[in-house]
Amino acid sequence: MFSFYPKDGCPGPVEVSLGNDVTVVIFDSQWWIHTYDKPGIESDCDCKTEDELLTQIEDIVTRNSKNWCCLLSHHPFKSNSVAWWQLSTEAAYFSID
């Protein structure tokens, strides 16, 4: 079965066990970076603030400290690349060898 997690625009996190040694922690990075229309205090989400999300992720990682934990989200945690909007028009449309 195929599903999207977390549900309903909530930030998560969702804990998924992949056997005895691997735990995947899924969270909605768009919720984290988007400052406008998103589920908040009035929602049914388990985590309603950034602090609650971080606490939940830390709890999952601590509880699974003997497992290999993988954080999974749409956006990278850190990137050294240049975003497309930071490129000149020429560089954005033409490959430079």
C-alpha positions as CSV (number, residue, x, y, z in Angstrom):
1,M,0.0,0.0,0.0
2,F,1.2,3.5,-0.9
3,S,0.6,6.4,1.5
4,F,1.9,9.9,2.1
5,Y,3.2,10.8,5.5
6,P,2.6,12.8,7.6
7,K,-1.1,13.2,7.0
8,D,-3.3,16.3,6.7
9,G,-0.5,18.8,6.4
10,C,0.8,18.1,9.9
11,P,4.5,18.3,10.5
12,G,4.8,14.8,11.9
13,P,7.0,13.2,12.9
14,V,6.0,9.7,11.8
15,E,8.1,6.8,13.1
16,V,8.5,3.8,10.8
17,S,10.4,0.7,11.8
18,L,12.1,-1.2,9.0
19,G,13.1,-4.4,10.8
20,N,15.0,-4.6,14.0
21,D,17.9,-2.2,13.1
22,V,16.5,0.7,11.1
23,T,14.0,3.4,12.1
24,V,12.8,6.0,9.6
25,V,11.6,9.4,11.0
26,I,9.4,11.2,8.5
27,F,8.5,14.8,8.9
28,D,7.0,17.5,6.6
29,S,9.9,19.9,5.9
30,Q,7.4,22.1,3.9
31,W,5.5,22.7,7.2
32,W,8.8,23.7,8.8
33,I,9.9,26.3,6.2
34,H,6.5,27.6,5.2
35,T,5.5,30.5,7.4
36,Y,2.0,31.1,6.2
37,D,-1.1,28.9,5.8
38,K,-0.4,25.6,7.6
39,P,-1.9,23.6,10.5
40,G,-1.2,25.3,13.7
41,I,-2.3,25.5,17.4
42,E,-6.0,24.9,16.5
43,S,-5.3,21.8,14.4
44,D,-5.6,18.1,15.3
45,C,-1.9,17.6,14.6
46,D,0.2,15.9,17.4
47,C,2.9,18.6,17.0
48,K,1.7,22.2,16.7
49,T,4.9,24.1,17.1
50,E,8.5,23.8,15.9
51,D,9.6,23.1,19.5
52,E,7.1,20.2,19.8
53,L,8.3,18.8,16.5
54,L,12.0,18.9,17.6
55,T,11.1,17.3,20.9
56,Q,9.2,14.5,19.2
57,I,12.1,13.8,16.8
58,E,14.6,13.8,19.6
59,D,12.4,11.4,21.6
60,I,12.2,9.0,18.6
61,V,15.9,9.1,18.0
62,T,16.7,8.6,21.7
63,R,14.3,5.7,22.0
64,N,15.9,4.1,19.0
65,S,19.5,4.9,19.9
66,K,20.7,1.4,19.1
67,N,19.1,1.5,15.6
68,W,20.2,3.3,12.5
69,C,17.9,6.3,12.3
70,C,17.2,8.0,9.0
71,L,15.4,11.4,8.8
72,L,13.2,11.6,5.8
73,S,11.8,14.8,4.3
74,H,11.2,16.5,1.0
75,H,13.8,19.3,1.4
76,P,17.5,18.7,2.2
77,F,18.7,19.4,5.7
78,K,21.8,21.1,4.3
79,S,22.8,22.0,0.8
80,N,25.9,23.6,-0.7
81,S,24.2,24.0,-4.1
82,V,22.9,27.1,-5.7
83,A,19.1,27.4,-6.0
84,W,17.7,28.0,-9.5
85,W,16.5,31.5,-8.5
86,Q,20.0,32.5,-7.6
87,L,21.4,31.8,-11.1
88,S,21.5,34.2,-13.9
89,T,19.0,33.6,-16.7
90,E,21.8,32.3,-19.0
91,A,23.2,29.9,-16.4
92,A,19.7,28.6,-15.5
93,Y,18.9,27.6,-19.1
94,F,22.2,26.6,-20.6
95,S,24.7,24.0,-19.4
96,I,28.2,25.3,-18.9
97,D,30.9,22.6,-19.4
